[in-house]
């Protein structure tokens, strides 16, 4: 598994994913641990085994595995949660100098799949996003940048069932359509560095995933088949090539899907930030 070559960063100001082999000069939180299915949560404060956040990670793991038909026996994902934003910032500035500030990071190396964040008001969505990165990298030999981010955005939305509406993304894409924007999966597939991705690219990546998983059974199978290939082949044929053969009107289909989604937002339950 070539983890060191696979990852992405979320939109500026939110969370992200990077790879780096640097040693940690500042201690990571390790005083307390909670072991669960395919992941361990490490903290310097006491987090109950049955805390809702642990249940949330278990839920995400199950949702990713069941929705994408991925194995659950991959490498373990280790989640480090700092007690405060200050501790988290100090750790990252010393350990990963030059990394842009994010509320959370997924760091994948050949030795470890690690998620870093701090206890704050948006820990739920941040962990859902970054933990999804970890699960994908644990199950796949390779994952294109756009798909890595599109799936992480898809599972970031809280809910008992995956695929909840990201109303903000739907509205922004619908507005972009009115201004002449057109989706272009081939262009997305050419983005290999996170600094090349703009906000609209994250939104489009999410939309492609949502469209393929929720439009027709045939489109869903196209994506699942592509993921099955990525389990064994890091250099699998690009998804756009498969769509060109099986779904030549994919771009028009995505535009129609976005138009149908716009305005169908939902309210999501809030997870307590008390530990």
HELIX and SHEET records of a PDB file:
HELIX    1   1 UNK A    3  UNK A    5  5                                   3    
HELIX    2   2 UNK A   52  UNK A   68  1                                  17    
HELIX    3   3 UNK A   85  UNK A   95  1                                  11    
HELIX    4   4 UNK A  123  UNK A  139  1                                  17    
HELIX    5   5 UNK A  145  UNK A  156  1                                  12    
HELIX    6   6 UNK A  167  UNK A  178  1                                  12    
HELIX    7   7 UNK A  185  UNK A  189  1                                   5    
HELIX    8   8 UNK A  194  UNK A  196  5                                   3    
HELIX    9   9 UNK A  199  UNK A  214  1                                  16    
HELIX   10  10 UNK A  217  UNK A  230  1                                  14    
HELIX   11  11 UNK A  239  UNK A  246  1                                   8    
HELIX   12  12 UNK A  250  UNK A  261  1                                  12    
SHEET    1   A 6 UNK A  16  UNK A  18  0                                        
SHEET    2   A 6 UNK A 104  UNK A 108  1                                        
SHEET    3   A 6 UNK A 113  UNK A 118 -1                                        
SHEET    4   A 6 UNK A  77  UNK A  82  1                                        
SHEET    5   A 6 UNK A  39  UNK A  43  1                                        
SHEET    6   A 6 UNK A  32  UNK A  36 -1                                        
END                                                                             
